[in-house]
Amino acid sequence: MDILRLLLGFKSLSQKMESEYVSAHLHEWIDLIFGYKQRGPAAVEALNVFYYCSYEGAVDLDALTDEKERKALEGMINNFGQTPCQLLKEPHPQRLSAEEVVQRLTKSDTSTLNLFQHLTELKSFFIEGISDGVPIVKAVVPRNQSRSFISQGSPEILVTASLNCIIGTHGWLPYDKNISNYFTFIRDTTVTNPKTQRNMSGPFAPGLEITSKLFAVSHDAKLLFSGGHWDNSIRVTSLTKGKLIGQHIRHMDIVTCLAIDYCGIHLISGSRDTTCMIWQIVQQGGVPVGLAPKPLQILYGHTDEVSSVGISTELDMAVSGSKDGTVIVRTIRKGQYVRTLRPPCESSLLLTVPNLAVSWEGHIVVHTSIEGKTTLKDKNALHLYSVNGKYLCSETLKEEVSDICVTGEYIVMGSLQGFLSIRDLYSLSLSISPLAMRLPIHCISVTKEYSHILVGLEDGKLIIVGVGKPAEMRSGQLSRKLWGSSKRLSQISSGETEYNTQDSK
């Protein structure tokens, strides 16, 4: 009765099954049903004994020659039922509590630190040889890469795309087995070999600025969706084969921006034709294989080119920003108009919305830029709205934002002036001083578990920002120069080089 009262106190079945009580007693139920308490003295002691015919292997029906006896035994088995197969003959270990799991993870050599909890300890490293001299316009570690039990601990895939359309699929681990809290990067050798290079199909539209907003990667790291093509198409490229597997032409003008929802089931596209389209990502056996032939919704409302999009399937929100200075919120399922957000600006000035992002809770972060201003002073600003469209606050920016993402309670931004900024989501204030990358930033992303920030630079270098501890560096470090400057570097491991922001004297 105590168990019944406890379980009835939960509102849903999932809450019951995920409760600490179930976790604490799950091993006992396994012992009774599949384990050592199913048979023998342990079963007798646990009052877990059933009619003998119900046990697997107790009766060999095929060996019976008497038809009456056979039918009688079959009737008994049908009446009493069958016990499950006995899978275990030793007591099943008790499941760890949530606290014990946390303690074990913190002690593990492969555990990673949340960089947002260690903002004063951040260090920057760079990777060369991915796209030398050509900007990296996309760098991301997809969040839901399938992992078999056997492959646990093997590298995941870090996807890069360069301005010259070369695709890289590199090996990535958010830790280094020799130096805790660093990382392991295994360069894709095909990116530097003209014979094996994988390329996105087709040229981009002439005169179009190629930004990270033109690309999206499926959450299993198998597909690359791209816009900006001359024929107004959204193209789907297989990352494993480097081949075009889909081409969808529904927009009437160039596709200017793409975004995938957190679930990986919807893609939203924006275009110069002033419309947005919501697409279903087709799955086969739970694996994304492309886009549906037709969009689920076609969304209207802007009077100028759509410049940025965001989507949240969980909140049924599709958000778009335009060069007309407005942000429009619509529903995904029915494509219904919800509201228009108009960031504050003097009425005589032309405002655009180059970037936006949607948080887990539905907060909308909007980056605006005033057209026609030749200086950066008061040209760019950041605005925050609630899920219900309430204006919360604004912050003037000193640089031109090139990419933005919202992660948890933080906003991460990269700028063309070469600064990586981390801001508090709710106040828009800087959490730490901006990190100087000294070259224009073309793309940013945060890896899962918030362990690292990936930054793509104009010269083709990939910067990886994470939590670092100087005491953990290897002995015999190598100092050398970076980019011909007076800055000093320390070699951490092959392919991972620390950037020290302090000038050498």
N, C-alpha and C positions, 0 to 999 in steps of 0.2 A: 504493500500500500504506500509505503514511503516513496518507492521508486515512481509509482503512478502519480502521486501528488507532485513530485519533482518535475516529471516530464510534462504533466498537464499545465504546469506553470509557464511553459514556453509557448510563444505565439505560433510558431511554425515548426514543421518537421525538421527543417534544416537546423534550426536553433537547438532542437532536442539532440540531434545526431552530432552536433558540434560542441555540445556542452562538456564541461570538465568532468561531470559525473560519468558520461558515456566513455570519455577517453580513459578515465581511471579504471573502468571495469570491462573494457572491450576485450582484453586478453582472457578474462574469465569466461566470457561467452564463447570465444573461439575454442577454448579448452573443452567446453561442454559439447559443442556442435561438431567440430572437426578435429579436436585434439585428444590428449591423453585421457581425459575424463569421459570419453565416449564409451570405452570398454574397460573391462577388468575391475580390480578392487577400487580404483579411483572413481569409476562410474557408480559402483554400488554405494560408496561413501557419499557421493554427491546426489544420490537418489535420481540417477540419470540412466535407468535400465528400462529397456523396452522389450517387446515380444521378440523372441529369438529369430523368427523368420524375417524380421525387418532389417537385419544387419546384412551388409554386403558380404557375399561369399559364404553365408551360413547355410544356404541350401543350393545345391546344383540341380536345377530343374531339368537340364539336358540329360542328366544321368539317370533320371527316374524312368522306369519302364511301365509302372502301373499308372494308367491314365487317370483313375479315380484319385489316387494319392497326389498326382500332379495337379489336378484341378482343385483339390482341397487346399494344397499349399499355395497355389496362385490366389485362391479366394482369401486366405489368411493375409497374404502380402498386400493384396488390394484393400483389405479391411483395415489393417494396422499401419499401412504405409511403409516407406523405406527410410532408414536413417542415412544421412549423407556419408560419403566416403571418409574414412579416417585419414586425414592428411598429415597429422603431427602426432608423435608419440612422446614428446617432451613438452613441459609447460611453455606456453607462449610468453615471451617477455612483455612486460607492461609498457604501454605507450608512455613516452616522455610528456611531461606537462609543458605548458607554454614557456614557463620560466626556465625549465631544464633545457629546452631547445635553444633558447636565447643564450644561455650560459655555454652550451656546447659550441654554438656557432662562433661566439666571441673567442673561444679557445682554439678554433680550427685554423690550420695554416692557410686554408683557402678562403677564409672569411674576408669580406670586403667591408670597408667603412663607408658610411653615408657622408659624402663630402660636405653636405649642407650642415652637418653637425660638427664639422671641423674646418670652418671657413678660414680660420687664422693659420691653418697648417697646409694650405694648398701649394702645390708645386706644379710647374709646367714642364712637359717633355715634348720632344718633337720626333717625328718619323720622316725620314727622307726616302727618296726613290720610288714614290708612288706616282707622282705627276710633276716631275721636275720642270719648273718654269711655267706650268699651266695650272690655273686656279682649280682647287677642289671645290665643287659646287654642291656636293652631297656627301655626308659621312654619317653613318648610323649603324648601330647594332640592333637589329630587329628584336622585339621583346619576347616573342613566343616561338622561338626555334625549337622544333621537336627534338627531344633528347631521350634516347633509349637508356635502359639501366646500364647496359654495357658501355655506352659512350659517355657516361657521366665523368666529368673531369677533362674531356677532350675539348679543343677550342670551338667556340661559336664563330659565327661569320660576322665580320665587319665590312659593310658595303661602302665603297667609294665610287663617285662619278666625277669625272673631270670635264672641264670646259670643252675639251677636244673629243668628247663623247666616249672616252675609254672607261670601262667598268672594271672595278677591282673587287674581289671577294677574298678578304684577308682573314687569317686566323686570329681569334681574340679570346683572351681570358682576363678577367678583371683583377687578377692577382699574379704574382710571380712566386713560384714555389721556393725560390732562394731568398727573395726579399719580400716580406709581407707588405701588403698595402700598395704595391706597385702593380704592374700589369705584364701580360705576355702578348706580344704582337708578332704574327707570322706573315710576312709580306707575300702577297700574291705575285708570283714570278711572271705571270702572263702580262702584267701591265707594262713591263719594259721590253717585251719581246714582240716586235712587229708581226711575227708569224703567228703568234698565239693570242694576241690582244683581242679582247671582246669589246665590241662597239655597239652603241645604240644606233638603231637603224634610222637613216634619213637625216637630212640637215634641218637645223632650226630655221625659223623665219628670219629673213634678212633684217638687220637693225634691231632685233629683239634683245633686250638685256637678259642674259641667262643667269637665273638665280636658283637658290635651293627650292623655291616655291614651285618650280616646274617639275619636281620629282617627288615620288612617294614610293616606298618599299613595303611589300607585303610583310606581315609580322613573322612569317616563317623564313624570310630571306630568300625566297625563290623567285619573286617577280619584281620587276621595276616598272612603274608606271611613269610615263613622261608626257609633258605637254610642250607647247612652244614650237611645234612643227609647222612647216609652211602650208600643209594641206588641212590645217585646223583639226588634226586628229589627236586622240589620246592613244599612245602606243604602249603595248605591253611587251616587255622583253624578258625572256627567261635568263635569270642570273647564272644558272648552272651551265646552260649551253651558249649563252651570249647571242641568242637568236630572237628575232621578232616573232611573236606568237599571236599577236592581236593588234588590230588597227581599227579604232572606232571614230567615225566622223559623224558627229551630230551637231556640234556647234557651227555657227555660220561665220566665225572668225577665229583668230588664233587663241588657243587655250593658254591662259596666263598664269594659272595657279591650280594646285592640287593639294588635297589633304585626305588622310585616311583616319577613320575613327579608331578609338582605343580598342574596340572589339575586333577590328580587322575585317568587318563585313560590309562596310560602306565606304565609297570614295566620293568626294565632292570635287567638282571642277568649276572654275570660273573662266570667263572669256572676254575678249574685246567686244563681243556682240552684246554685252551687258547682262547676259544670263548666267545662271549657275545650273549645274545638273548634278543629281545624286544618282550614283551607280551602285548596283549590287556586285560585290566581288563573288564570283561563282566558285563554289567549293565542291570538290569530289573526295569523299572519304575524309572530310575535315581539312583538306589541303586546297589552298587557293590555286585556281588554274586559269583565271582570267576575269574579264568583265562580262556582264550580261550584254546582249546585243543592243538593247535599248535602255535608256536611263529610267530610273524609277520615277523621278520628278524633274520637271523643268521649272526653274524658279526665276521670276521676273521682278522688276522693281527699280533697278538702277538706271540711271540716265547716261552713264559713262562706263568705261572699261572696268571690269571687276579685277581688283589688284591683290586680294587676299581672301582666303577662306578658312573656315574651321568647322569641325563637326563633332557632335557627341550623340551617339546612338542611345546611350543610357538616359540622357536627358531630353531626347527627341528634339535636338537643336541643330539647325544648319545656319551658320553665320557667314556673312560675306561683307567685305569692305570694298569700296570703289573709289575711283578717281573723282567721283562726284562729291566726296567728302562725307558720305553716309555709311552706316553699318546697318544691315537689315538682318533680322532674326526670323527664321521660318521653322516649321516643323518638318521632320524627315518623312514620317509615315504618310501624311496627307498633303504635304507641300503647302500648308496654310501659312499665310502671312501672320506674324506675331507682333512685331514692332520695328520701328526705325530709330536708331540711335544717331544723334547729331553731336559729335564732339564739339566743345566750345571753341569758338574762333571769331575774330572780327568779321563781320558780314562782308566787308569789302575785299577780303583775302580769299584766294582759291585754296581750299584745303583738300588734301588727298589722304587715303588710308593705305599706305604701302604694306603694313603688316598687322596681323592680329593673332590672338591665341585664346583658346577656351580652356578653362581649368576643369578639374574633376567636378567641382561643385557648381560649375556653370558661370563663374566669373569670366567676363570678357575683357581682355587686355587689348587696347587699341593703340597703335602707333600712328600718329598723324604727322604730316609734313606740309608746310606751306609752300606752294609753288611760286616761283618768281623771286624768292629771296636769295640773294647771292652770298650771304654770310650765314653761318650756322647758328648765330645768336637768335634764340626764340623761334627757330625754324621748325624744330622737331619737338614733339611732346608725347607723353604716355598718359593714357586715360584708363580708368577702371570703372566697370559697370557690374552690378550684381546680376544674378541669373534672371531676375525680374525686370531688368533694364534700368534700375536706379543708378544714377550717376553718383559715384563715390568719391573720387579724387583724381587729380592730375599732377603731373610732374614734368617740368621743362627739361629737355635733354640738350647736352652740349655736343652730341655727335649724331651722325646719320646712321640709323639702325639698318643693318643688312639682313638680320635673321633674329627670330625671337621664339622662345618656347616657355611654357609654364610647366613646372614640375613641383608637385606638392604645394608648398606654401611659398615658393620662390619663382621669380621670373629671371630667365637667363637670356642675355642679349649680346649680340656681336655687332660691331660697327665698322663702317668703311674707314674710320680713322684708326682702326686697329685695337680697339678696347673691348675686352670681355667683361661684362657687368653682371652682377648678381643682385637682384633687388627683392625686397619683401613684397609678397603679392598684395597684401592688404593695405599697405601704406605707400607703396611704390618707392620707398626710400632705399638707398644703397645699403646692402648688408655688409659689404667690404669695399675697399677702394678698388676701382676697376683694374683689371690685369692688362698690362700693355703687351700686345703681341707685335707691335711695330710695323705691321703690314695689314692691308685691308682684310677683314674677315668676310668670307663668302658663305659660310654655313656653320651652324652649331647644332649639337644634339646632346642629350643626357642619356647615359647608358642605364639599363635597368638596375634596380637596387640603388640608384643614385651614386654609383661608385666613381664615375668619371664624366668629364665633359669633353666631347670631341669638337675640335675647331679646325675648319678648313681655311687655309690662307691663300692669298693671291699667288704666291710663288710655288704652290703645289705641295707645301709642307703640311703635315697633319699634326696639330698640337693636341696633346692629351693632358688634361688637367685632372689631378687627383690629390688624395691626401698623401703626403710624404713626410718621412722622419729622417733627418740627416744622419742620425746615429745608425740607421739600418743600411746605409750605403756600403757597397763592397769596398774592400781595401784595394789600394792600387788604382784609384780613380784617375781617369785621364782628363786633363784640362785642355780645352782647345777653343778656337774662336767660332762664333756663329754669324754667318751673313756678313763677314768682313767688319764687324763692329768690335767695340772694346768690351763687350759682354763676355763673361766666362761660362764655360759649360763643364759639366762633370759626367763622364760616361757611367751609366747605371748598369746596363747590360746591352747585349747586341741589339741594335735597332731602337734603343730607348735612351735618349739623351736629355739630361735635365738642363733647363734654361734658368740661369740665375739672373734675377732682375737687378741685382746690385752691380754697378760699374766697378771694374777692377781699378785699383789706384795705380 
